[in-house]
Amino acid sequence: MTYLVAGLRLLAYALAFALLAGPHWLILKLGRGSLAGHAPALLHRAFLRLFQIRITVTGTPPAPREAALVIANHISWLDIPVLGALRPLSFVAKSEIAGWPVIGTLARLQRTVFIDRARKRHTAVVNTEMSRRLRDGELIVLFAEGTTGDGTRLLPFRTSLVGAARAAITEGGLDRVRLQPLCIAYTRRNGLPLTRAERPDIAWYGDMELGPSVKLFFERGPIDVQVTWGEPIAFAAGTDRKAATALAEASVRRALQEAVTGRPPVPQPAPVPRPVHESPPILIPAATA
């Protein structure tokens, strides 16, 4: 992709942003939470189309207006437009992002929930806000590794913010909440399978700076992404948070390994979407403390 072409596409994206920003800001001011996710989803879809990012989705996502906490892996800044294009949703992110130029503004327009990891008590505040949104039937994405990986390996999932599911039950009056494992895997570039050595070129992790990562994205052509929704985990009042997180991690790890090795999961009939309280829950031992 030449810089001229990239510049023209960025201009088209800026025009799309200008068209959607005004109505979206008004919706946020009016407090219409049920409508607030649509403009960001349209903007993310415009970005993917302009920059030739193709998504293949497998599995069954939560039904519309179903309370669901999505437990996902995290590889790149590209994860945000990829997942944001699927449907209206919001993210949980570290508080530093709120102050970043451009990205911080976009994150606030996405209604991102910011967490200050330096303040241990802030987790409880964030869990309360997340529980309110879950009670309202919103979809919230939690990158459970707490950072980005290289696209090949999965880091251990953290359990602290999964407590939002319990808060939604105890404070929000829900019987149970759907924990939804989700795997992101970048599988091809220019139509060719990515090798293990090439995969970090798409990832943004460690001490990598954002500018060079974006530059590589513009230079190296179309990307294919595999998004896999895992089997939902029913989280009830007595569910062990650590056990539920471990199940979600195992589901994402299995899907990531299948995606990067080129061996897709065995095709199975897609289940009919239904509220989590009607689905047979995955059995999880009760919390011991």
C-alpha positions in Angstrom: 0.0 0.0 0.0 1.6 3.3 -1.1 1.5 6.3 1.3 -0.6 8.2 -1.2 -3.3 5.4 -1.1 -3.0 5.2 2.7 -3.4 8.9 3.0 -6.6 8.9 0.8 -8.0 6.1 2.8 -7.3 7.9 6.0 -9.0 11.0 4.6 -12.1 8.9 3.8 -12.0 7.5 7.3 -11.8 11.0 8.7 -14.9 12.0 6.7 -16.8 9.0 8.0 -15.8 10.0 11.5 -17.0 13.6 10.9 -20.4 12.4 9.7 -20.9 10.0 12.7 -19.3 12.0 15.5 -22.1 14.6 15.8 -25.1 12.3 16.1 -23.0 10.0 18.4 -22.1 12.8 20.7 -25.8 13.8 21.0 -26.8 10.2 21.8 -24.2 10.1 24.6 -25.4 13.5 26.0 -29.0 12.2 26.0 -27.9 9.1 27.8 -29.3 6.7 25.3 -27.1 3.8 26.1 -29.0 1.3 23.9 -28.1 3.4 20.8 -24.6 4.5 21.8 -22.8 1.5 20.3 -24.0 1.8 16.8 -22.0 4.7 15.5 -18.6 3.2 16.7 -19.5 -0.1 15.1 -20.2 1.6 11.7 -16.9 3.5 12.0 -15.0 0.4 12.7 -16.6 -1.3 9.7 -15.6 1.6 7.5 -12.0 1.2 8.8 -11.9 -2.5 8.0 -13.3 -2.0 4.5 -11.0 0.9 3.7 -7.8 -1.0 4.9 -8.8 -4.5 3.6 -9.0 -6.3 6.9 -11.2 -9.4 6.4 -12.8 -11.2 9.3 -14.0 -14.8 9.5 -16.3 -15.5 12.5 -17.1 -18.9 13.9 -19.1 -19.9 17.0 -22.2 -18.4 18.4 -22.1 -14.9 20.0 -24.4 -13.7 22.8 -27.9 -12.9 21.7 -28.9 -9.3 21.4 -29.5 -7.6 24.8 -28.1 -10.6 26.6 -25.9 -9.7 29.6 -22.4 -11.0 28.6 -18.8 -10.3 29.7 -16.5 -11.3 26.8 -13.2 -12.7 27.9 -10.7 -12.2 25.0 -7.1 -12.4 24.2 -5.3 -9.3 23.1 -2.7 -9.0 20.3 -2.7 -5.6 18.6 -4.3 -2.2 18.5 -6.2 -3.7 15.5 -8.2 -5.8 18.0 -10.3 -2.7 18.7 -11.7 -2.1 15.2 -11.9 -5.9 14.6 -14.1 -6.6 17.6 -15.8 -3.2 17.5 -17.1 -3.9 14.0 -18.8 -7.1 15.0 -21.6 -5.4 17.0 -22.2 -2.6 19.5 -20.0 -3.2 22.5 -17.6 -1.4 24.9 -14.1 -2.3 26.2 -12.2 -2.2 29.5 -8.8 -0.5 29.2 -6.0 0.9 31.4 -6.6 4.5 32.5 -3.4 5.8 30.6 -5.2 5.3 27.3 -7.7 8.0 28.2 -4.9 10.6 27.9 -3.5 9.4 24.6 -4.0 11.8 21.6 -6.7 10.7 19.2 -6.9 7.2 20.6 -8.1 8.5 24.0 -10.9 10.4 22.3 -11.9 7.4 20.3 -11.9 5.2 23.4 -14.2 7.6 25.3 -16.6 7.8 22.3 -16.6 3.9 22.5 -17.7 4.3 26.1 -14.6 2.5 27.3 -14.4 1.7 31.0 -11.0 2.8 32.3 -9.3 1.2 35.1 -6.4 2.6 37.2 -4.2 -0.5 37.9 -2.1 1.5 40.4 -5.1 1.8 42.7 -6.2 -1.6 43.9 -9.5 -0.2 45.2 -10.3 1.1 41.7 -11.1 -2.5 40.6 -14.2 -2.4 42.8 -15.4 0.9 41.2 -14.9 -0.5 37.7 -16.7 -3.8 38.6 -19.7 -1.7 39.8 -19.8 0.2 36.5 -19.4 -3.0 34.5 -22.2 -4.7 36.5 -24.5 -1.8 35.7 -23.9 -2.2 32.0 -24.3 -5.9 32.2 -27.6 -5.4 34.0 -28.7 -3.2 31.0 -27.9 -6.0 28.6 -24.7 -4.6 27.2 -21.7 -6.5 25.8 -18.4 -5.7 27.5 -15.0 -6.9 26.3 -12.3 -7.7 28.8 -8.8 -8.4 27.6 -8.1 -10.8 30.4 -4.3 -11.1 29.8 -4.0 -7.5 31.0 -1.6 -6.7 28.2 -1.0 -7.7 24.5 0.8 -10.9 23.3 2.8 -11.8 20.2 -0.1 -13.5 18.4 1.2 -17.0 19.0 1.2 -17.6 22.7 -1.5 -16.9 25.3 -0.6 -15.2 28.6 -2.3 -16.2 31.8 -5.8 -14.7 32.3 -6.3 -12.4 35.3 -9.4 -13.0 37.5 -9.9 -9.7 39.2 -12.2 -8.0 36.7 -14.3 -11.2 36.2 -15.7 -10.1 39.6 -17.9 -7.8 37.6 -20.0 -10.8 36.8 -20.6 -11.5 40.5 -21.3 -7.8 41.1 -24.0 -7.9 38.3 -25.7 -10.7 40.2 -25.4 -9.3 43.8 -26.0 -5.7 42.9 -27.9 -5.8 39.7 -30.4 -8.5 40.5 -29.4 -10.9 37.7 -29.7 -14.7 38.2 -26.5 -15.4 36.2 -24.3 -13.7 33.6 -22.9 -15.2 30.5 -19.1 -15.3 30.4 -18.2 -15.5 26.7 -14.7 -16.7 25.7 -13.5 -15.1 22.5 -10.3 -15.7 20.5 -8.7 -13.3 18.0 -6.0 -14.7 15.6 -4.4 -13.0 12.7 -3.9 -15.7 10.2 -3.0 -14.4 6.7 -1.5 -11.4 5.0 -1.9 -10.8 1.2 -3.8 -14.1 1.1 -0.8 -16.1 2.4 -0.6 -17.9 5.8 1.4 -16.0 8.4 4.4 -17.8 9.7 5.4 -17.8 13.3 8.2 -15.3 12.5 5.8 -12.9 10.7 3.0 -12.9 13.3 4.8 -10.4 15.6 4.8 -7.9 12.7 1.0 -7.5 13.2 1.2 -7.8 17.0 1.8 -4.7 19.2 3.3 -5.8 22.5 6.0 -5.3 25.0 8.0 -2.0 24.5 7.0 -1.7 20.8 6.0 1.9 19.9 2.6 2.5 18.2 4.0 4.6 15.3 6.2 1.8 13.7 3.4 -0.7 14.2 1.0 1.5 12.3 3.6 2.1 9.6 4.1 -1.6 9.1 0.3 -2.0 8.8 0.1 0.5 6.0 3.1 -0.9 4.1 2.3 -4.7 4.1 -1.1 -5.2 2.7 -4.4 -6.9 3.5 -4.9 -9.0 6.7 -7.2 -11.9 7.5 -8.5 -12.3 11.0 -10.1 -15.3 12.6 -12.6 -14.5 15.4 -13.8 -17.5 17.4 -16.7 -17.4 19.9 -16.2 -20.2 22.5 -18.8 -22.1 24.5 -20.5 -19.7 27.0 -19.9 -20.2 30.7 -22.8 -19.6 33.0 -21.7 -17.5 36.0 -24.1 -17.7 39.0 -23.9 -16.4 42.5 -21.9 -19.4 43.8 -19.6 -19.7 40.9 -15.8 -19.9 41.6 -14.4 -16.9 39.8 -10.9 -18.5 39.3 -12.4 -21.7 37.9 -14.6 -19.8 35.5 -11.6 -17.7 34.3 -9.6 -20.9 33.9 -12.3 -22.4 31.7 -12.4 -19.2 29.5 -8.6 -19.3 29.2 -8.6 -22.9 28.2 -11.2 -22.2 25.5 -9.3 -19.2 24.1 -6.0 -21.1 24.2 -7.5 -24.0 22.3 -9.0 -21.8 19.6 -5.7 -19.8 19.2 -3.7 -22.9 18.8 -6.1 -24.2 16.1 -6.0 -20.9 14.3 -2.2 -20.4 14.2 -1.4 -24.1 13.3 -3.9 -24.0 10.4 -6.0 -26.9 11.7 -9.6 -25.5 12.1 -11.9 -26.9 14.7 -14.2 -29.8 13.7 -17.3 -28.2 12.2 -20.4 -28.5 14.4 -24.0 -27.4 14.0 -24.4 -23.8 15.3 -26.7 -23.8 18.3 -29.7 -21.5 18.3 -28.9 -18.3 20.2 -30.8 -18.1 23.5 -30.5 -16.4 26.9 -27.9 -17.9 29.1 -30.4 -18.9 31.7 -31.9 -21.3 29.2 -28.5 -22.8 28.2 -27.1 -25.9 30.1 -24.4 -24.3 32.2 -20.8 -25.5 32.3 -20.4 -27.0 35.7 -18.0 -25.0 37.9 -17.3 -25.8 41.6 -18.7 -23.4 44.1 -16.4 -20.8 45.6 -14.6 -21.9 48.7 -14.2 -18.4 50.1 
